[in-house]
């Protein structure tokens, strides 16, 4: 557990009061100690660390330094929900944290120490090896929680060049492509379902036909009452020079369930993030300013 104690908004212009900083640090350490105690009751190995600085920068730097495989965070922090689906800190962490990210939306119905359980876990697949790479993790979570795995696929709408209304021949071609895509997708999902079912998992497949992949998946999450979505940061068309693909970016702000984005950063991006985090960490911290 990492708690970042941020300076006041005007800290750059006014040096922080050393006594005030001491009080805030004591309160933050007491808060972490309480959370560690709650987690320890569940026989978990939990450690905590208090860091001073800007939240997103410090957390990204800490994750890089400690080779964190997964960063778990809430959609909003101590200021609560706002007009945006993601707080600015959450948005920066989704973009900058190395490795995978678990984003949990703030609903106000769950408290620290409350047991978490999943009944239905959705895994969107587009037929690519990237998308399928999350299946081992999803399978393990489904087994632990005795949850149903919902394997989802959206057949994309055919893209025909339109410089005039489509002719009857064009419409027939479009229908044939749709039928072909659905047929291939069904065979593909049946194979995935058979393999996972043979491992003792409860698996169901669903195909959403002919639509925008992002909006169809968001509707499926609501319609199927999904508890957790697990997906790769990049699909078949995802460019690795961005933090995540367009489907993930859309779901981050359009679904109200936890979203586990599985990602392995290219080493060149990791180096760039590490260099940026190091430069920011070298800047004057609130603790240094108080001394």
C-alpha positions in Angstrom: 0.0 0.0 0.0 1.4 3.3 -1.1 0.1 6.6 0.4 1.3 9.8 -1.2 1.2 12.9 0.9 0.9 15.8 -1.5 1.9 19.4 -0.8 -0.6 22.2 -0.7 -1.5 23.8 -4.0 0.5 27.0 -3.1 3.5 25.0 -1.8 5.7 26.2 -4.6 5.1 29.8 -3.5 5.0 29.3 0.3 7.3 26.9 2.1 5.3 24.3 4.1 5.0 24.6 7.9 7.3 21.9 9.4 4.9 21.3 12.3 1.9 20.9 9.9 3.9 18.4 7.8 4.8 16.4 10.9 1.1 16.2 11.9 0.0 15.2 8.4 2.7 12.5 8.2 1.7 11.1 11.6 -2.0 11.0 10.5 -1.0 9.3 7.2 1.1 6.7 8.9 -1.8 5.9 11.3 -4.1 5.6 8.4 -1.8 3.1 6.6 -1.3 1.1 9.9 -5.1 0.8 10.2 -5.4 -0.5 6.6 -2.5 -2.9 7.0 -4.1 -4.3 10.2 -7.5 -4.8 8.4 -5.7 -6.6 5.5 -3.7 -8.7 7.9 -6.8 -10.1 9.4 -7.3 -11.8 6.0 -3.9 -13.5 6.3 -2.5 -11.3 3.6 1.2 -10.2 3.4 0.8 -6.4 3.3 3.4 -3.7 3.5 2.9 0.0 3.4 5.0 3.0 2.4 4.5 6.8 2.8 5.8 9.0 0.1 5.9 12.8 -0.1 5.3 14.5 -3.5 2.8 14.6 -6.4 0.7 11.4 -6.3 0.8 10.3 -9.9 4.5 11.0 -10.4 5.5 9.3 -7.1 3.3 6.2 -7.6 4.6 5.7 -11.2 8.2 6.1 -10.0 7.6 3.7 -7.0 6.1 1.1 -9.3 9.0 1.3 -11.7 11.6 1.2 -8.9 10.0 -1.9 -7.4 9.1 -3.7 -10.6 5.4 -3.7 -9.8 3.4 -6.1 -12.0 0.0 -4.6 -11.1 -1.1 -1.2 -9.9 -4.6 -1.2 -8.2 -6.3 2.1 -7.8 -9.7 3.8 -7.5 -11.3 6.0 -10.1 -11.3 8.9 -7.6 -9.4 9.8 -4.5 -10.1 11.7 -1.3 -12.0 14.4 -3.0 -14.6 11.9 -4.2 -16.4 11.7 -7.5 -16.5 14.7 -9.8 -17.9 15.5 -13.2 -15.2 13.4 -14.9 -15.4 9.6 -14.9 -11.7 9.4 -13.9 -9.8 11.8 -11.6 -6.7 13.4 -13.0 -4.5 11.2 -10.9 -6.2 8.0 -12.0 -5.9 9.1 -15.6 -2.2 9.7 -15.3 -1.7 6.4 -13.5 -3.6 4.5 -16.2 -1.3 6.1 -18.8 1.9 6.0 -16.9 2.0 3.1 -14.5 4.2 0.2 -15.8 2.6 -3.2 -16.1 -1.0 -4.0 -15.6 -3.6 -1.7 -14.0 -6.8 -2.6 -12.0 -9.2 0.4 -12.0 -12.0 0.2 -9.4 -14.8 2.7 -9.8 -15.8 4.5 -6.7 -19.4 3.6 -5.8 -19.5 4.5 -2.1 -20.9 1.1 -1.2 -17.8 -0.7 -0.2 -15.5 -0.1 2.7 -11.9 -1.1 3.5 -11.7 -4.7 4.6 -14.9 -5.7 2.9 -14.5 -9.0 1.1 -14.5 -8.8 -2.7 -16.2 -11.5 -4.8 -16.9 -11.9 -8.5 -19.8 -13.8 -10.0 -19.3 -13.0 -13.7 -16.0 -12.1 -15.3 -16.0 -10.8 -18.9 -13.1 -11.3 -21.3 -13.4 -9.5 -24.6 -11.6 -11.3 -27.5 -10.9 -10.1 -31.0 -9.1 -13.3 -32.2 -5.6 -11.9 -31.6 -2.9 -13.5 -29.5 -2.7 -10.2 -27.5 -6.3 -10.4 -26.4 -6.0 -14.1 -25.6 -3.0 -13.5 -23.4 -5.3 -12.5 -20.5 -7.1 -15.9 -20.4 -4.7 -17.6 -17.9 -5.2 -14.8 -15.4 -8.9 -14.7 -16.0 -9.2 -18.4 -15.6 -7.3 -18.3 -12.2 -9.6 -15.6 -10.9 -12.7 -17.4 -12.1 -11.6 -20.6 -10.3 -10.8 -18.8 -7.1 -14.2 -17.0 -7.0 -16.2 -19.8 -8.6 -17.3 -17.2 -11.2 -18.7 -17.6 -14.7 -16.4 -16.6 -17.5 -18.1 -14.7 -20.2 -16.1 -14.7 -23.4 -17.3 -11.8 -25.6 -16.7 -10.9 -29.2 -18.0 -8.1 -31.4 -18.1 -8.7 -35.1 -17.1 -5.4 -36.7 -19.3 -3.9 -39.4 -17.9 -4.3 -42.9 -16.3 -1.1 -44.2 -17.4 -0.5 -47.8 -16.3 2.6 -49.6 -19.4 4.8 -49.9 -19.4 7.5 -52.6 -23.0 6.8 -53.4 -25.9 4.8 -52.0 -25.1 1.1 -51.8 -26.3 -1.0 -54.7 -28.2 -4.3 -54.2 -24.9 -6.1 -55.0 -23.1 -4.0 -52.3 -25.8 -4.9 -49.8 -25.6 -8.5 -50.6 -21.8 -8.4 -50.2 -22.2 -6.7 -46.9 -24.6 -9.4 -45.7 -22.2 -12.1 -46.8 -19.3 -10.6 -45.0 -21.4 -10.2 -41.8 -22.5 -13.9 -42.1 -18.9 -15.0 -42.6 -17.6 -13.0 -39.7 -20.2 -14.4 -37.4 -19.6 -17.9 -38.5 -15.9 -17.7 -38.0 -16.3 -16.0 -34.6 -18.7 -18.7 -33.4 -16.2 -21.5 -34.4 -13.4 -19.5 -32.7 -15.4 -18.9 -29.4 -16.6 -22.5 -29.3 -13.0 -23.7 -29.4 -12.0 -21.3 -26.6 -15.1 -22.4 -24.5 -14.3 -26.1 -25.0 -10.7 -25.6 -23.9 -11.7 -23.6 -20.7 -14.6 -25.9 -19.9 -12.3 -28.9 -20.0 -10.3 -27.2 -17.3 -13.3 -27.2 -15.0 -14.5 -23.6 -15.5 -18.0 -22.4 -16.1 -17.8 -20.6 -19.5 -20.4 -18.9 -21.7 -19.8 -17.1 -25.0 -21.6 -14.2 -26.5 -21.4 -12.6 -29.9 -22.6 -9.0 -30.6 -23.0 -8.5 -34.3 -22.3 -5.6 -36.6 -21.6 -2.6 -34.5 -19.0 -0.3 -32.9 -16.9 -2.6 -30.7 -16.4 -0.1 -27.9 -20.1 0.7 -27.4 -21.2 -2.9 -27.9 -18.9 -4.1 -25.2 -20.0 -1.4 -22.8 -23.6 -2.4 -23.3 -22.7 -6.1 -22.8 -21.1 -5.2 -19.4 -24.4 -3.6 -18.3 -26.7 -6.1 -19.8 -24.9 -9.2 -18.5 -24.3 -7.6 -15.0 -20.6 -8.2 -15.2 -18.6 -7.8 -12.0 -15.1 -7.6 -13.5 -13.7 -7.0 -17.0 -10.3 -8.4 -17.9 -8.7 -7.4 -21.2 -5.4 -6.8 -22.9 -4.4 -3.1 -23.2 -3.9 -3.7 -27.0 -5.9 -5.8 -29.4 -5.3 -6.8 -33.0 -5.0 -3.2 -34.2 -3.6 -1.6 -31.0 -0.5 0.5 -31.5 2.1 -0.1 -28.8 3.3 3.6 -28.8 0.2 4.6 -26.8 -0.8 3.6 -23.2 -3.8 1.5 -24.4 -6.0 0.9 -27.3 -9.2 2.7 -28.2 -11.4 0.0 -26.8 -9.7 0.1 -23.4 -9.7 3.9 -23.4 -13.5 3.9 -24.0 -14.3 1.3 -21.4 -12.3 3.1 -18.8 -14.8 5.9 -18.8 -18.0 4.1 -19.8 -18.3 1.1 -17.5 -19.0 1.2 -13.8 -17.3 -2.1 -12.9 -13.7 -2.9 -12.0 -11.5 -3.1 -15.1 -8.3 -5.1 -15.2 -6.0 -3.9 -18.0 -3.2 -6.4 -18.7 -0.2 -4.8 -20.2 3.5 -5.3 -20.6 5.3 -2.2 -21.5 8.0 -2.2 -24.2 11.4 -1.6 -22.6 12.0 1.6 -24.5 8.8 3.1 -22.9 9.8 1.7 -19.5 13.2 3.5 -19.8 11.6 6.7 -20.9 9.1 6.6 -18.0 11.9 5.8 -15.6 14.0 8.7 -16.8 11.1 11.1 -16.5 10.2 9.8 -13.0 13.8 10.2 -11.9 14.0 13.8 -13.1 10.8 14.7 -11.3 11.9 12.9 -8.1 15.1 14.9 -8.1 13.2 18.1 -7.9 12.7 19.7 -4.5 10.3 17.7 -2.4 8.1 19.1 0.4 10.2 17.4 3.0 13.3 19.2 1.7 11.6 22.5 1.6 10.6 22.1 5.2 14.1 21.4 6.4 
